[in-house]
């Protein structure tokens, strides 16, 4: 047991399929029988308006993984609530979609070592010693670069955790 943390990427070609699926659902629910107009579904726009919407964990592929990095988890939890998230689980298994601006803010907090000090029963510690801190900082920055590259290529990315 412990805090497992993920950033997952929904690839742009999967977004197209999800948009078709969403459009089919919306159009099947269209009760205006006098209109032949299809309703479009833009997943990027939907996620922008609903940044904490649940998405099945199997949607997307793992982009980044952390084990027991509670301070980063605390930052994501704060972001989740800032974006209007609501959780019955204490932010366990919830999702927050990340924008380029979010990732850049996270990068700044990592560089300044100002992530919020976060504690939890299964969380462990973000930094145990100087060697761990150096490894963690390098790993965090590698993940930041992966997240930015995914966003720049048109993918949607989201954070989730389990503990």
Buried (B, 14 or more C-beta within 10 A) or exposed (E): EEBBBBBBBBBBEBBEEBBEEBBEEEEEEEEEEEEEEEEEBEBEEBBEEEBBEEBEEEEBEEBBEBEBBBBBBBBBBBBBBEBEBEEEEEBBBBBBBBBEEBBEBBBEBBEEEEBEEBEBEEBBBBBEEEEEEEEBBEBBEEBBEBBBEBBEEEBBBBBBBBB
